Amino acid sequence: MSALTSAPPGDTRKGYARNIPIYYLFQFSSGFLIWVPIWIVFLINERGLSLTQVGIMEACFWGSIVIAEVPTGAIADRWGRRISLALGGLLFLISTLMFATLEGFAALACCWIVMAIAMTLYSGSGPALLFDTLRQLRRSREYERHFGRAQALATTAMLAATLLGGPFAALFGLQATILIGAGSMGVAGLIALLLREPPRREAEFEHDLFARPVGSGDLAESGSAPAVFQEMLVGFRIVWRNRPILWIILFAALIFVAFQMPNFFIQPFLLSFGIDPATDLSQGALFSALMVPALVCMILGALLAAPLVERLGERRALPILLMVGCAILVPMLFFNHLAIIAPIAALALLHSAVRPIATGYINRRIPSDQRATVLSIYELGYGALMMCIVPVVSASADIIDFRFAFGVSLTVLLTIGVALWLTWRRAHRRAQSDLVRNLSLRRAPQADGLWPSANGSYGNGVGAAAPAPVPATSSRDRI
């Protein structure tokens, strides 16, 4: 039966619908990392690293992501997103054990590189599997809602882990806390094996009005390149040829990083006020409690992403987050007080809303064949910026103070961020104008007899090609 004219059987749809709660569970397990709230403290107190060295380690981490992100996304597109998620969980478990037991800056940097590769195995695969599951269920419009909920569950798990991390560090020590928390990603890998792999090729999907591919001819143009390299090549070609995707990747990645920077420094910021979780139980509890507001706001931000898109439209949501974030950063330049926890939490809310909005925009404009690869290119942009910005901001906080580091984030947003926003807006409007023009010039289907026949073909039973579906756009985004 033709995939263009028939829906999947009810039991098949039910099988794919199970992916949604399983993906929620995967996200919750992958977020339950009780060592994350104390890892910088561990490096400073027990491994004797400076904040500048921590920043260099982070640069190695994000540099590894830049190198590995797209190849692992291509592997997921080639051999399956489910397998990629499971391998990511296993490798994350191994790298966490390495992190807890190795000593010396070079060894710790190496294990951080292994952890980065583990992260790339599930960073693009998860959103790709979720979107294609929803697409198979004809519910792709719900992507931001479900991805936001999954991200909120991961942050909820991180919140619970944070509440335990400080007290555990006081009771059992920093290293033991990391070892105790190592198993959660291993559990996440096992949960990933329960997922059902949705279709990964455009030919396997039904006629989908809401998820038009933008590079349908690219695969055939790739020649006889090796399979994984072919996936990478086509993914980069799709991004380069579709300029709204190119510019939103750069714009969203920049504001994502800039909003994350203050929260990245929350552990050394609390240490600078003498709050050390390894001192005693009360200090551990206080340390964890002061990290809670940011995590609660991250949960809210993930849940608010879908309502923001529905109310403001795809074109306005991210620029409004940019403007609000700049306003929040301004008072942080003038005060060095524990009350700074409040604006850091507000920025965490904005930071958490960026990824569902950006990946939803991208998902609706790319083919399923290279979905994980293209989403990995988005993660690559984020990683490249982290690699460049974290060492600079860490050194400035180490040598000068945190206010100067926050000022670097604000300056980047007001200059490069605004420039990328305007460039993306122009590309988006041009793409919308081209779409309207093409639709106005297109002959009506009934003029050519392009109606599905009994055998699933179009036209007068001679197998004419189906009319290209129209990309989904909000009414607020139309010209």
N, C-alpha and C positions, 0 to 999 in steps of 0.2 A: 504494500500500500504506500502511496506517495507520502513523503514527509511533509510535502507542501499543502496537503489537503486534509490530513488526518491528525487527530490529537492522540497522544499516547494513551493507552488504556488506563482505566482508573487505578488499578493496582500498581501499575508502573509509576504513575504520578505519586501515589501514596509512598512508594519506595523512595522516590527522590525527596518528598516532603520530610522524611525522617532526617535528611541531611541538616536541616535547619536547627533542630534542637541539639543534634550531635555536634554541630559546629559551635553552638553556644557553649557546650560542655568542654570542647577542645579549648576555646578561648579562656574559659574560667580556669582550667587546669594550667594552661600556659602562663596565666597571670599570677598564679599563686607561688611567688618566689620570695620567701621570707628573708633571703639574703640581700635583695635589692635595696632595702632601706639602709643597709649598713656597709655596702661594699666599698664606698670611698673611705669610710672610717676604718675599715679593715686594712686597706692599702696604706693609709697614713699612719695608723697606730701600730699595726703588727708587721707591716712590710717596710715601713720607714720611707715611703715615697712622699714627695712634695706634691702640691696641687698642680704644679707645672708638669711633673712626670705623669700624673694621672691624666692630664690633658693630652700628653703625647700618646699615652696608651689608647685613649679614646680616638685620637687621630689614626692610629694603626687599625683600630676596630672599624672605623668608618671607611678607611681606605680599602680594607679587605672587602667590605660590603660593595664598594664601588666596583672592584674587580670581579667579585663573585656573583653579584646580584642578577645580571642579565643572563649569564650562562646557566645559573640554577633555575631561573624562570623559564628558559628555553627547554631545560631538562623536564620541568614540570609539564610544559605544553606537549612535549614529545612522548613522555612515558607515564604521565598522570599526576594530577595535583594531590590526590590522596596519598600516594607513595612519597611524594616530596614532603608533605606535612609529617608523615611518620618518621622519615629519615631526619628531618629537622629536629624533632623531639629527642631522638636517640643521640644525635651529635651534641645537642645542647646539654644533655645529661652528662656526657663524657667531658665536655669542656668545663662545666661547673665543678666537677670533681678535680680536674686539673687546677682550676683557679684556687680551690681551697687548699691544695697540698703543695703546689710549686712555690719556690721562693726566688727572689731576684727580679729586677726590672725586666730583663730580656725574656726570661721564662714566662713571666706573667703577661707580657705583651704577646707572646706566641699563643698562649691559651686564649687570650682575648680575640686573636685572629680566628682560631677554631670556632669560638662562639659566634663570631660574625658570620662565618660560612653557614653555621646552623640556622641563624636568623634568616639568611637569604633563602633558605629552603622553604620557609613558610610565609615570608612576608608578601610575596606576590601570589603564591599558590592559594592561600586562604580566600582572599577577596575574589579571585578568579573562579574558584570552585563554588563559592556562594552565589555569584552573579549568574553563572551558567546553570546552577540548580534552579534559581528563580526564573531564569529564562525558559528552561524546560517546562516549568510549571505555569508559564505565561504570567508571571508576577514580577517581571524585572523592574517595574516601577517601584517596588517595595525595597529595593536594594539599600538605600540610605537608612531606612528604618531598621532592617535586620542587621546590617553591618554596624550601625550605631549601637544597637542592643548588645551585639556580641562584644564590641569594644568596651561597652559599659560593664559587662560581666567580667571581662578581663581586668578592668580597673577595680571592680568590686573585690575580686580575688586579691588584687594587689593591696587594696585597703585592708583586708583581713590579714594579709601577710605582713603589712606594715605594723599593724597593732601588735602582732606577735614578734616581729623582728627585734625591736628594741628590748623587750623583756627577755627574749631568748638569748640575746647577746649578753645581757647582764647575768643570766642564770648559768649559761653553758659556755659562754665565750664566743668571740666573733667567728673563729674558724669552724667551730662545731655548728653554729647557726647556718653557715653556708653549706656544710655537708648535709644537714637535716633537710634543707630546702632543695637539694639537688634533684630529688626524685620527681618533682612535679612535672617537669618537662618530659621525663620518661613516660609518665602516666598519660600526658597529652599525646605522645606519639602512639601509644596503644589505642587511645580513643580515636585517633585519626583513621586507624584501620577499620573502624566501624562505618565510616562514610562510604557512600556509593558514588563512584566516579560518574559525573554527568557527561554528556557529549562534549567533545573538545574541538569539533570541526564544524564549520558553517553548514556543510552538506548534511549533517546529522540533525539539524534543527528544523523545526517547522517554520513556515512563513511568519516572520516576527516583525510586526509593525514598529516595535519599541526598541529595537536593538540593531540598527542598520550597520553592517560592516563598512569601514571606510577604505579598506585595502583589498578588495576582493580579487584584484588581478595580480597582486604582489607575489603570491605563492608560485604562480606559474612562471614568473619572471626570474626566479631565483636560480634556475638552471640545475646543475647537478652537484651543488654544494653539499657537504656532509649534513646530515639531518639536523643536529643541534645548531651548527653554525648557520644553517638555513633559517631556522627559527629566529635566531638572533638578528640576522640580516634583515629579514622581513619586518621584525618588530621595530628596529631602528628606522627602516624606510617608512613604516606607517607613521611613526612619530614625526619624522622630518617632513613628510608630505602634508600632514594634517596640522597646520600651524596653530589652531586653537589648543590642540593637545600638547604640542611642544611648549607653548608659552604658559599653559596652566600648570604643567609639570614643574617648570622653573619657579613660577610665582607661588604655587601652593607649597612647594618644598622650602622656599625661603621663609615664608611666614611661619610654617610649622617649626622650623629650626629656631627662629628668633623668639617665638613664644615659649619654646622649651628651655632656652638657656637659663632663665632665672630659676626654674624648677630643678635644673641639673645641679645648681650650686646650693641647693637647700641643705644638704648634709654638711659641707664645710661651713656654710653660713651659721648653722646651729652650733657647730663646734667652736666657732669664733666667739660665741657667747657663753662658752664653758659648759655646754650641754653635751655630755659624752655618754652614749648608751652603755659603754663597757664599765662605767664607774660603779653603779649599783642599780637595783631594781627600779627605784623611783626615777632616777635619771633616764633609764631605758624607756620607762613608760612615758615620761615627758617628751623624750626625743620622738617616739612614735606618734604621740598625740599631736605634736606640732606639724607633722607631715600629713595628717589626716585631711585638713581643709583642701589642700591641693588635689588630693585623690578624689574627694567627694565632688569637687568641681569638674574633674575629668569625667566622672560618671555622668554628671548633668550635661556636659558639653557633647558627649557622644549621643545622648538621648535627644538633644535639641537639634542635632544636625538635620534630620529629616524635616521637622517643622520649619526650620529656617529656609530650606530649599523650597518647600511648599508655599511659604508665605512671601519670600523675597525673590525667588527664582534663582536658577543656576548662576546667572550673570552677576547678581548683586550680593550674594551671600558672602563670598570670600572677601571682596573689597570692604564690606562693612566690618568684618572681623579684623581686617587690617587697621582700619581707622580707630576702632575701639581699643585694640591692643596698643597702638601708639599713645592714646590718651592715658591708659593705665600705666605705661612705663614712665611717664613724665615725673610723677611724684617720687618714684623709686630712685631718682637721681639725687635727691636732696636729703634723704633720711637714712640713717644706719641704725635701725631699731628692729626688735622682734616683730613689731607690727607690720613689717614688710611681708610677712607671711600672707596677709590678706590680698594684696595685689598679685603676689606670686600665684595664689590660688585662682584669682580671676583670669590670669593669663593661661593657667592650666585648662580652664574651661574652654577658652578660645582654641587653644592648641588641640584639644581633643575633638573639636568639631571639624577641624580642617580636613582630616583624612577621609571620613565618610563622604564629605561634599566633593572633594577633588576626585576620588576614585569613582564616585557615581557619575560625574561628568565624563570622565575618561571611558568608563565601561560602556556607556551608551554610544560611543563613537568608534569602537574598535571591533574587529572580528574575533570570534571565539577562538579561532585557530592560534592566535598569538596573544591571547588575553593575559596569561601569566607573564609572558615576556614583556609586554608593554607596561603592565603594572609594576614589574620589576625595574623598568627604566625610570618610573616615577620614584621608586625607592632608591634607585641609584642617584638621582638628583638630590634627594634628601641626604643620602650618605656622603656625597661629595661636598655638600655645604657643611655638614657636621665636621668632616675631616679638615676643612679649611678654617672654620670659625672656632671650634672648641679649643684648639691650642692657643689661639690668640686671646680669647676671652678668659681662659684659665690662667694664662700668664699675667694678664692685666689684673685679675682678681688677686693673684698671688703677690704681685709686686706692688700694686697700688691699693685698690679696695674693690668691694663688690659694686659700689655705685658706678664706678668707671666701667665695669663689665656690663652693667645694665645699659649704660649709655651707648656702648658699642652696638648692642641689639637695636636700640631705638634709631641710631644713625643709619644702620643697614636697612631698616624698614622704611624710613623716610626718603631714602635715596634709591637704592636698587629695588626695593619692594614696590614703590610707587611707579618706577619706570617699567617694571615687569607687568604690573597691573594694567597700565595704559596700553602696553603692547599687546597683551592678551585680549583686552577689550576690543581693540581695533581688529585683531584677527577673528575674534568671535563674530563681530558685526559683519565683516566681509564674508565669512562662511555662511551666515544667515541670509545675506543678500543674494549670494550665489544660489542657495537652496531655493529661495522664493522665485528667482529668475528661472531656474531649471524646471520648477514645478509649473510655472506659467507657460513654458514652451512645450511641455510634455503633452503628447496626444492623450486624450481620454482613453481608458482601456476598452470601452465599448466601441470606439472608433475602429480599432484594429481587431475586434473580436477576442480580446485577451481575457477570456473567462475560463476558469478551470473546467476541464471536461471530465468525463467519467473515469478516464484512465489516469487522471492526475496531471495531464499536460495543460498548457495554456494555448489559447487560440482555437482553431478549428480542428482540434484533435491531431495536430501535426507536431506537437512537442515544442511550441514556441517558448521562449524564456519567460519566466515570471517577471512582472514589473518589479523594479527595485523598491524595497520598503523605504519608508521615510524615517529619518532619525527623529527620536523623541526630543521635543523641546518644550519647555514650559511656555505658557502663553505670555508670561512676563519677559521672556527672552526673544520673542519674535520682533522683527523690525517693523 
